[in-house]
Structure formats: structure tokens, C-alpha cells
Amino acid sequence: MSQPGSSPIMRLRPMCEEDVSAVLAVECAAYEFPWTEGIFNDCLRVGYCCWVGEADGAIVAYGIMSVAVGECHIFNLCVHPAWQGCGLGRRMLRHLLSVALKRKADTAFLEVRVSNASARSLYASEGFCEIGTRRSYYPAHKGREDATVLARELRGLETASAGLI
């Protein structure tokens, strides 16, 4: 995978079954405790909002969320480590929030590892606030790691930033 420029172009599109192996490769490159192929297939099967981001002809990012009863829950948002720090995670996040808004969600929720400072910084800069902690939520090398639960209101987002992406 080539090293991106300072502002790479990423094309967003819905994820399909044929993308799962490439998405899994991004997941395994980014996380010590990755999701399985079966989890990604299940997300597609049940109809979650599953998106991929392509740059230089390869899948370099993805996002998965559910939207129901006025809420969205972002389950996984990931950028390949070679492409992190270029704004692709922010672009995917904004895209997911835009999709959630179109589906009438009022609030967005997600969990993030307590130790993931860069993701926490991104979410804070996009208006997410800490609302709780899920103890021992994530697997870790020495037991389990807590998750910080974050939320943000989506009302007003469409007027505050028409054209989120």
C-alpha cells in the first residue's frame, strides 16, 4: 500500500460482500484484536450502514453503524495505519453522521478505547462528549480495557454544516 500524500482523495461507497477480505485486511493492520470475517458478513447481512473508503484503487478505510429509533451507533470506524493522520477518519465519520441524519437520527453514540488518544481527539473535535464508561469492554494483552462511551446530538448539524462531507 503506497504512502498517501498530505490530502489524499478518498472515494466513499457502500460496502459489499466482495469487499470483506480487503476490509478485514485493514482491520487486522489497525487492531491487535480485530473483528472476524464473520462479524463483517453479519453486519452486511443484517443491513447495518457499511461504507468503505477507497484511495489509490484500494480500500483504506471503512465505517459501520446502525440507525434505528432516532439513534445511530457507530460500531467501527477504521483507517489503515499507513493512511492515518490524513483526515480520512474525519471524512468517514462525517459521512456516517450525514447518513444517520438522512435516516432521521437525532443522536450518535460510540465507544472508544480509553487508550486511543487520537480517536478520542477526533471525536471530541467533532462534538462528541463523554457520557459514560463500559468497564472491561475491549480485549487487551493484560486482561480487558475500558471503553469511553461518547455521544453527540445531530439536530442542527444539517444547518451548521450543510455538506458535512
Summary of the structure (lengths in Angstrom):
residues: 165
radius of gyration: 15.3
end to end distance: 24.5
largest distance: 45.1
contacts: 485
relative contact order: 0.15
helix: 33%
strand: 37%
